[in-house]
Structures are given as C-alpha cells and as structure tokens.
C-alpha cells in the first residue's frame, strides 16, 4: 500500500470517528415555544384516580448508589403489600402515594416507577438492581471508541452513563412518556445546580425558568444528573433559553425579592433570588451544570418540607392543608446513609485528598438530614398550634357557663406520621454495622441486594409511626399485608 493511500485511509477513519463522536454528543434539552402553565409535568395536572388528598403520602428516597436503590425498592414492595381500609374500601397503601422525591441512587427506582408503574416489580431488579452497572460504565469509559467523545469539552463520563441508562434501563423513555401516563404519584428527581448549590428538581416549573420543555428530556439524563457524584462522575449540562418563551414569574417572587432588607422571610427571599437568577434574560447563564442531588440534600426531604411549609411552592401541600383537603399527612423517609468504619483516627497521618473530599461531601449532609426530619415535625406542629389554641379557648369559655361559651370555629388539624427507614434503626448492633459499612457503588452482590430489599420491608413494618398509621386506618396494629 502506498503512503498516499495509507494517509487517505487514516484520514477517512479519522473523519468517521469524528462524525461518530459528533453524532453522539449529549442531546440538548429542547426549548419551550411559549410558557404554558396549564401543560407539562406538574402535580396539579396528574389524574388522582382513586387516590385521595385526605390521606396524603410523601415518600423520599436518599442517595447511596445501588444500596439506596435496593432499600427504596424494598419499601415500594412493602407499600404494595400493605393493605389499608380507607374511605370504605380496601386498597394497597402504594396506591395512596401522592409524591416521591428522590436523590442520586434512589432516583432510579423512582424514575422507573413514574414510567412503568407496578411493572417495576417485574422488571426493575433485572434491568438495574442485579446488573453490574458500574463494571459496564467502566468498560464504556475504557473502550477506545468512546475516547474521542470523552475528549470533547461538552461531553463527560456522566453523559456516557446517561446514554447507557437510556439504552439499557429506561428504553429511550422521556418525560413525555411519564406525562402521557398521567397519574400519581408525582415523581421529583432532584439534582444540584453546581453554581448556586441549590436543589434542581426535574419538574416543568423548574424548566419553565429556563424556557425549556421537560417533555423532551430523557429520564436517563435526569437520573444521571441526580446521581452524578462529584469526582467519580461529571456534571451534566443543560441549555438555558430564559427570555425566549414569555415566561411570567409568580406574583410572590417580586414580593419576596423585595423583602431582603426587611428580613421578613429569608428562606422565601432566597428561593425568589434563585428563580430570578435562573430565569434572567440574556446570556448571564446560558448553560446550567447539574451534579449529584445529594450535594444539596441527601434524603430528598428538602423539597417536600418546603411544600409543607409554603403556599408558594410549585406543588404546595400547605395549600391543600389550608383548604382542609388533607387530614393525615404521611412522610416516609428512606435513608440509605452509611457510616463505614475507618482507620483514619488510628494514625497521625494527614488524611488524603480523596478521603477528605468524600467525607466533606457526605458527613455534614448526614447530620443535616437528621435536622431536616426534626424540622418536618415542628413545621406540622406549628400548623396545628392554632387549632389547639382555639380548642383550649372554647373549653375554658364553656367551663364558665353557656352564656360565656365562645364556640369559635376550630381550624383544620392535620395528623402527621413521620416514618423513617434507616440503618440507624436496626436493633442488632452487628447487623447495623454490616449494613452501615456497605459501599456506595452501582454494583453489589445479588445476596446483598436481596438483604437490602428485605430490610426495607422489615424496617418499614417496625417503625412506630407506621404502626400508628395502620392502627388509625385499620383499627389494629399490623405490618405487611394487613387483614384487619
């Protein structure tokens, strides 16, 4: 072969590789033609079916790779097998779940349930839990055919992972498929805006700020964004088309932004500022980079807590409570956080960079997670304080005689059932230590996954608040499939 022919062939091969790489660059989230608050993936648009607001159930799935996915899946199995008596009918508690909020590894069963419903119980273990996901991703990264793509500045390891999830787990599904299914629960996958450090939920309200249509975003890319653990995986990039769709901020945003100096409601002001910065017209932030949702909130409870505390939230539970549509509020927190043993404190050696980064990314968030659950209790308690005060006044006045009775209208009360499924509540010290030392990866032995599934079912049934809920609904204490 002549040198000229060899050069021509090499050039042709180079062009072919370049074309393949360009063809595989990450898809852009599509622009929104015009702002349409009556359409898209929104809580209020989903059909309730037989689901009632009066019993409002929120489930949160934490991060933690396959460990978190398996524990969350076990809880879904338990909810499917738990029968309740509600409004004169017997039904599975799973059918009363209104919202699922997920982070990182927990986003995979959440997204799959949003897409496939109860078919998750036939398909998800083999499509995700039992598969060597991590090994597959490493092989893809090491395959020479992907090196050119990975060398592109706008393409990273998480883009490669998203393509794999799209092909092997979610079958090319997008949010358009979830919208077409049109039924509760409202599933919120959460990532973190890398620039602001704020939570980024995959709901149309969030994409409205960027004048982008969530319907055209793949579930795989949302799950990959939610689980893009810093260091091991890269951030995923989304286009910001703000200013191109005639978007209108809710009235509360301008009011909240003006409250900065007055310090009336700093949390609301911070939420308003974040919305304004993301939706600002012009090229200030033409691209949004998303990383692991656990950076902002590792148990997925932050969004639900804001929904319970604020009427300005995109899917405000407080609005439903104020309208007396919610009587029992159930919040099930599935937390796969671990506390692996380490020899760090047995040596005077300075901890290494990886050890330091990993600790900084997980330990503070685990501590914050405990505080978030306690804040949930106090938030609902504050809502019920008015009802208790009015009831007290009515009793005191009635005690002075009929002529003194005030008979004030009693505000609506909400019964809260905060349920926690976490390794911390395993009774046996040895068993607790075993689960707390499981690695955070996307690949675990089959027997370990089965143990996590069984543990999720067991811890849910053992939770005192869950038992109280079943007693209130069924008139007896029971776990698992109740027959009372």
N, C-alpha and C positions, 0 to 999 in steps of 0.2 A: 504494500500500500504506500503510495507516495505521501510525502509530507503534507502536500496541499490537501489531499483527500482526507487525511487524518485530522487536519485542522478543521476542515469543513464539518466532519462528523462530530468532533468535540464541540464546535460552535452550535451545531444543531442540537446536541444533547443538552448543552447549557441553556439554550433557548427553551427547550422542552421543560427542563427543571424549573426555569424561571416562570414559565407560563403556569405550570402546576402549582407553584408557590403562590402566584398572584391569584389563581382561581380559588385557593383555599384560605385566603386571608379572612379574618373574622367578619361575619356579616354585620352590617350596621343596623341598629335599631331604626325602624322606619319613622319618618316624620309624621306628624299629625296634621291632616289637611286643615282642620278647624276644630277649635275647642268645643267639645260636645259633652257636657256634664251628665247628660241622660244616657250615655252609652259607655262601653268599656267595662273592664273588670273592677266592679265596685260592689261593696257589701249590700247596699240597698237594692241592687238590681237582681240579686240572686233569688231564685224561687225558694220559698221556705218549704213547700210541700207540707208534710205532716209535722215539720219542726216548729216548735212554739217558742216565742220570745220569752214567755213567762219563766221557763226553765232555760237559762242562758248559760251555755257551756263553752268555755275557752280552754284550749289545750296548747301548751307551749313545748317545743322540742329544742333541747340545747345542742350545742356543738360537741364534737368529740369523735369525728370520723365514723367508721363502721360501728364502733362501740355505741355511739349515740343513736345511730340509725336502728340498730338491733333492739336497744332498750325502748325506743319510741315505737317500733313495730310491735313489740310485746304489749305495750299499753293499748295500742289500737286493737290488738286481738282481744284483750281483756274487755275493752269497751264494747266490742262486737258481741261478746259472750255474756255481758251483764244485762239482764232483763229488768226493766222497771215498770211500775204501774204509774201512768201519768195521764191525766185528763180522761180517765175511764178506759184507757187502752194499754195493753201490754206491748212493749217495744224494746228494742236494743238501745242502750244508752248512747251508743255510737251515732244513732240517727238523730240525737238531740244536740250533737256538737255543732256549734254555730261558727266558731273561728278556730283556726290553727295558725299559730305564729311560730316560725322555725328559724333556726340558726345553723349554718355550717352542715355537719353531718346529718343533723335532724331534718334538714331541708329535703333530703332525698325521699324518705317515706312520705313527707308532707306533700311534695310536688306530685309524687306518683298517685297518692290518694285523691288529690284535686283532679287529676287527669282520668283515672281509671275507677275511682270509687271502690266498691267492695271487691273488684277483681284484683286489687292489690294483694289479697290473701292467697290468691292462686299463682300470682306472677312475680311479685317483688323479691321473695327470697332468692330465687334462681337468677333473676335479672340483675340483682345488686348485692344482697347480703352475702351470698355464698360465693360470689365471684372474686377472683384475685384482681381487684380493681387497681390496686397500687402497682402490682407487677406489670399489668397491662400498660399503665401510664408510663412507667419507667422504660419499657420496651419501645413505646412510641417515641419517647424523647431521644432514645439512643439509635433509632433507625435512621440511617443516612438520608433517606428520602424526606425526612422532616427537618433536617438541619437548616436547609435554605429558608424554610418558613420561620423557624425559630430565630434565625438571624435577622429577620425583619424587625424594625423598631416598633411596629404596631402589632406584633404578634408574640405572645409569650406562652409559657407552659400551661397556664390556665385556659388559653384558647384551644390548645391541643386537647386538654382534658374535656372542655366543653364539646368539642367535636366527637370525642369518644362517647360521652354520656348521651349525646343526641342520637348517635348511631346505635349504641348497644343497650341503653337503658330506656330512653323516652321515645324511641322510634320516630324521631323527627317532629314531635309534637310542639306546638307553640301555644301561647296564651289564648289564641283564637279557639283552640280545641277546648280549653277549660271554660271559656266564655260560652261556647256552644253547649256544653254540658249543663250549664245554668242551674246549679243547685248548691246549697250549702253543704259543707262548711266553706266559709271564706278563708282561703289559704294564703297566708302572707309570708313569703320568703324574704328574709332580711339580710342585706349586705351592709357594708360600711363605706360611706363616702370618704375616700382616702385623704382628701384635702381638708375637710371640715371635721372629720372624726364623728360625724353624726350618722344615725341609722338611716339606711336607704331601703325602704320596703318596695317590693315588686307589686305595686298596685297602680291602677290608672291615675289616681290622684297624684302620685309622685311623678309619673311620666308626663302628666299634664304640664307640670312646671317646666319641662324640657321640650314641650310641644312635640312629644314623641308618642307613637301608638304602641302600647304594650302588647296588643294582639299579635303583632308581628315579631315578638321576641320569643325565642325558643325557651322551653322550660329548662333545657340542659344548660343554657347560658345563665339563667337565673340561679340555678342550683350551683353552678361553678363559681359564680360571683359570691354567693353566700358562703362557700367553703374554700375560698382562696386564701389559705392560711399563709400569713406573711413569711417569707423566706423560702419555704418549700414550694409555694406556688406564686404566680404573679397576679397582679391586679388585672381586671378586665376593663376595657374601655368602651364607653357608650357616647354617642353623639348627643350634643345639646343643641336643639334647634330653637331655643327660647326666643320669643318675639315674633315667631312666624305663624302663629295659629290664633291670634286674637284672644289669648288666654286672659281671664279675669280672676284676680285673687279674691278669695272670700273677704267679706267686709271686716272680719275680725283681724286680719293681717295688718292693715294700716293702723288700726287702733292699738294693736299690741306693739307694733314697731314704735309708736309714739309714746309708749309707756316706759321707755328705757330710763329716762331721767327720774321719773316718779317712782320707779322700782315697785310698781303695783303688783305685777305678776312676772317675775324674771324668767320663769320657765316658758311662759307663753310668748314673751318677747323674743327669747332665743329661738323658739320654733318659727316665729314670724320672720326673723332675720335670715334663718336658713332657707326658708322658702323664697324670700326676696333675692337672695344671692344666687340661688339656682335658676330662678326664672328671669333674671335680669336680661334685658335686651342687649344685643351687641356681643362682641367677641370675648367678654371677660372670662367665661369658662366654656369654650366651645366643645370641650371633651370632659367627661366625668369618669374618673377612675375608681372602680369599686374593689374592695378587698373583703376579707372574711368578716361575716356579721358579728362574730364573737369579739372583735375589737371594740365594738360599741356596747354589746350586751350579749353575754354568753348563754343566757337561758331563754331568750326570746320573749321576756315578760315586759320589756320596756314599752313597746307599742301598746299592748293590752292595758297596761297600767295607765298610760295617757288617755286611752279610750274610755276607761272607767272614771277618770278624774276630770275630763274636759268635754265640754259640748262643742269645742272647735276641732275635734279630731275627725279625720275622714270617715271613720266608722264608729262614731261615738256611742259607747254603751250608756254613758251618762244621760244622753238624750232619751234613750229608751226607758231608763230608770225614772227620769223626771216625768215621763208620760205614763208612768205606772204600768209599763208593759213587762217589766222584769220583777219577779218576786224572789226567785232563787238564782244566785249567781255562783256558778261553779268554775273555779280556775284550777286546772290540773297542770302542774309544773313538772315536766320530765327532765331531770337534770343528770347528765352522764359525766359530770365533773369528777376528776380523779385527784389523788394526792399521792403520787408514786414515791416510794422510798428512795432516798438519795444519800450518797456518801459524802455530799458536799461539806457537811458540818463536822466531818471527822478529819478534815485536813486543813492546814493553814494556807494551802494553795489558793491563789486568786481564781474564782470561777471563770470558765472560758466564755467566749462570746456567745456561742450557741446556747449554753446553759443560761446565761444572763438574759438573752432575748426571749427564750422560751418561758422563763419564769416571769419576766416582766409582762408578757402577753397573756398569762393565764392566772397567776395567783391573785393579783388585785381584782380581776373580774370575778373570780370565785367568791371573794369576800364581799364584793358589791352585790352579787347575786343574792346572798342571804339578806342584805339590807333591802333589796327590791321586794322580796316576798313580805317582809315586815311592813314595808310601805303600803303594799296592797291591803293588808289588814286595816291599817289606820285610815286609808282612803275611804273604804266602805263604812268603817265605823263612824267617820265624820258625817257621811251621808245620812246615817241612821240616828245621829245625835238629836236632830230636830224632832224626829218622831218621838224619841224617848222623853224629851223635854215637854212636849205638848201633852203626852200621856200623863206625865207627872203633874202638870198643872191641872189637868182635868180631874185627876184623883184627889188632889188637895182641895180644889174648889168644891167637888161633890161631897167631900167629908164635912164641909161646913153647913150642909143642908141643900135642899133642892133649889132654894132661892138664890144660892151662890154658885150653882153649877155653871161653868163656862161653856162646856160642850164644844170646845174648839175642834175644828176638823183636824184629824190626825194625818200627818204626811205619810206617804207611802214608805214602807220599810222593805229592805232587801236582805234576805238571809244569804250570808257568804259562806262558801265551803272551799277554803284554800287547801287543795290536795297536793302533796309533794311526793314524788317518786324519785329517790336519790340513793346513791350507795351509802350515804351517811346514815340511813335508817335501817341498814341490815343489822339484825340483832347479834349474830355471831361475829366476834372480833376477827377471827381467822378468815371467814368468808368475806367480811367487809374489806379486809386488807387485800385479799386476792383481787376483788373487783376494782379496788382503788389503784391497783398497780397495772391495770391493763393499758396497753399503749394507745396513743391516738394515731391511728393509721387508717387506710382504706382497705385493709385486708386482715382478717382474723380467722383462726381455725373454725371449722364448722361447729365443733362441740362448744366452743366459746360463745359463738353467736346464739346457739340454742340455749345456753345458760342465761345469756342476757335477755332473750325473749321470755324465758320462764320467770326470770327475776322481775321484769317489768310487770308481768301479770300478778305476781305474788305481792310486790310492794304496793301496787295499787289497791289490792284487796285488803291489805293490812293497815292502810292509812286510816287513822281515827276519823278524820273529816269525811273520807269517802264512805266509811261505815255509817256515819251520822246521816249522810245524804241518802243512802239506801234505806235507812230506817225511816227517814221523813217521807220518802216516796212510796215505800212498800209496806211500812208499818212493822218492819222487823230488821234485825241486823243480818246481813248476808254478804257474801263475796262471790265473785264469779257469776255463774248463771243462777239467778235467784228464782225461786218458785213460790214466794210468799204471796 
